[in-house]
């Protein structure tokens, strides 16, 4: 397994004492998989992603990539956030190069790498454009190109399409599947959107709330990955099962 999460617990200290946000999280992700963790508010999704990114440390347990325990951020992990975090005064090309510049990559090499990944996401002709001249979907593609430019082993995505309208989101879903199939990069994405998770992923980890725990691991096996598959009975079965699971554990969290 490429990414391993073993007996992960995360507590935060409050005035009332320790607040358990993640409890006994165990996950195994192979190289080249597209994995989604889905859960409602309070399930600790973003906290979990921060542990994998190395932005925060667990209270107990560990996260390993390729057998090495994560203790800090690293170039082996690319990060894409819900909000595009592009620098408005920089061109698309400069934004795509930014992470490489921080890594000390020489100018010629970083220009070539960033240009290549802008071509991968279909934005070569917009290289000199400023972000305020782009649509929301295009901005997110720039953010994805920037994350890929460092050639990470795993792409971490924090509700990356949550701010997009339904039509742009659907287009980005198709784009992500095509990108994943072409690059074969490992993707770990968190979302609260059940249909999004089913459409994109090989496997889903469904998280319960307060504290966040893995309630179910679901293997997704659809007949195809076109938009039309969302009308397929099997897609509806997955959706209904996940929705009922999340609804059930949401009620438990409220009454606990």
Secondary structure, DSSP 4 states (H G I P E B T S, - for coil): --EEEEEEEEEEEETTEEEEEEEEEEEEE-TT-EEEEE--TTS-HHHHHHHHHTSS--SEEEEEETTEEP-S--TTEEEE-SS----TTSBHHHHHHHHHHHTT--HHHHHHHHHHHHHHTT-GGGTT-BGGGS-HHHHHHHHHHHHHHTT-SEEEEESTTTTS-HHHHHHHHHHHHHHHHHH--EEEEEES-HHHHHHH-SEEEEEETTTBEEEEEEE---S--SGGGGGSHHHHHHHHHHHHHHHHHHHHHHH-
